[in-house]
Amino acid sequence: MGLIKIYCKLSCMRIVSFFSTFIFVAVGAVLLASPIDTVRSTYDDFPEDLSFDLVADQLSCISNEVPLTYNENVHAFVNYFAVKNRPYSQEMINRKNRYFPIFERMLKKYGLPDELKYLSIIESGLNPQATSRARAVGLWQFMPATGRSFKLHQDWYIDERMDPEKSTEAACKYLKQLYNMFGDWELALAAYNSGPGNVRKAIRRSGYKKKFWELFRYLPRETRAYLPQYVAMVYVLNYAEPLGFDTRSELQYEVAYDTILVNHYTHLQTVASQLNICGDELTTLNPSIRRKAIPDLKSGSYPIKIPIYKYKELTSNRMSILDSAKKVGKKDLEQLAKNTVGSVYGRTKITHRVRSGQVLGTIAERYHVRVSDIKKWNNISGSMIRVGQPLKIWVKPNGQNNITYAIPSKQLVTPPSPPLVLAGRKIHVVEYGDTLWDIAKKYEGLTISKIKVLNNMKTSKIKPGQQLIIG
């Protein structure tokens, strides 16, 4: 075993030396002056393809618990990340030192392989606020229900799927569950991408085979690319320097911070101004605070991360700083929270079961909500609903919705809502069925042409939830 390790180490050193020489020759005399600083300008000079045998040998030298199987599928992605899309890989190299220390601490805490830290690159590109078309969010791309199952709080103001520490801990718990379920890291990663149900289905369809590459053709298309991308990124980041990437400049690092707990409305930009720091610094430290403000909390408190070099100043002047941050933008945000499509702010959830003859419009009228709200709450893309289907409806408390069951929907008359006032502008939130003509009639002195001018509109097309300036 010792001789094998020595051979592997020597083999890697020999290959790295050869590969570095190869890059030097390929990019020419430009690299003589500054091989790292000029590599960004030499992408076009990089070889079109990497040697399969060379990459296979290098990959075999990486210490790992998760199998790094190498084949033509993986080789294609190695060429993609190392040659064809070098700017993306360079950006991952720049970002990794900001998030990898968090991943490494959590993986160690849960006894998981260290190389799982590379998985977040495939999931989110190391972007804590990344959002997919399927509404998966954060560094580890949790869907809403999965996030809630791991106690990641989600509301209009806060989404802890975007919190690097909390989401990473949740990902570690989920990965550990998946490994215990399948007893194989390749299948666990496949299940993380497509769900354990799809992996079990692939196992059944394959005749109960138990290895990823035996199930490959039976897995969803996205999952077939998922593991090869992971292996390719492990390779590229481990051999970044010999591959000619810049591993020294423009690197981001983890920011040291401490936390304060607040239980009342707190405007982050005001806190930043009081501490004389850039507002982006606070929002970057607190990506889970979606609206750059903490709302009034009915119970408990919420932590705000503060750069460690400003923590003492904040604690010394806590009362005056937080008092200033209690006021700025509060009313505007509360109005926006109440009127944004799909908002549940200040509402209580009930369940409506669809009856024969009902459509979304009549249900929306009954509960004095918008059709667009019902669609958002229930993830409905079209307008089709079926008899007996349960619908989540979020209603205002204390009868503010004026819910009625006895009066036929055609007799319901919804009074016009007063316009919102945001940042000195009057705003009308478009409701289901609104037209520019209807909106113009609601407000004195308003015309269709004036609405178009105020909102820089070229057509008369509007949609529910859209905010229109009316004065």
Buried (B, 14 or more C-beta within 10 A) or exposed (E): EEEEEEEBEEBBEEBBEEBBEBBBEEBEEEBEEEBBEBBBEBBEBBBEEBBBEEBBBBBEBBEBEBBBBBEEBBBBBBBBBBBBBBEEBBBBBBBBEBBBEBBBEBBEEBEBBBBBBBBBBBBBEBBBBBBEEEEBBBBBBBBBEBBBEBEBBBEBBBBBBBBBEBBBBBBBBBBBBBBEBBEBBBBBBBBBBBBBEBBBBBBEEBEEBEBBEBBBEBBBEEBBBBBBBBBBBBBBBBBBBBBBBBBEEEEBEEEEBBEBEBBBBBBBBBBBBBBEBEBEBBBBBBBBBBBBBBBEBEEEEBBBBBBEEBBEBBEEBEEEBBEBBBEBBBEBBBBBBBBBBBBBBEBEEEEBEBEEEBEBBBBBBBBBBBBBBBBBBBEBEEEEBEEEEEBBBBBBEEEEBEBBEEEEBEEEEEEEEEBBEBEEEBBBBBBBEBEBEEBBEBBEEBEBEBBBEBBEBEEEEBEBBBBBBBB
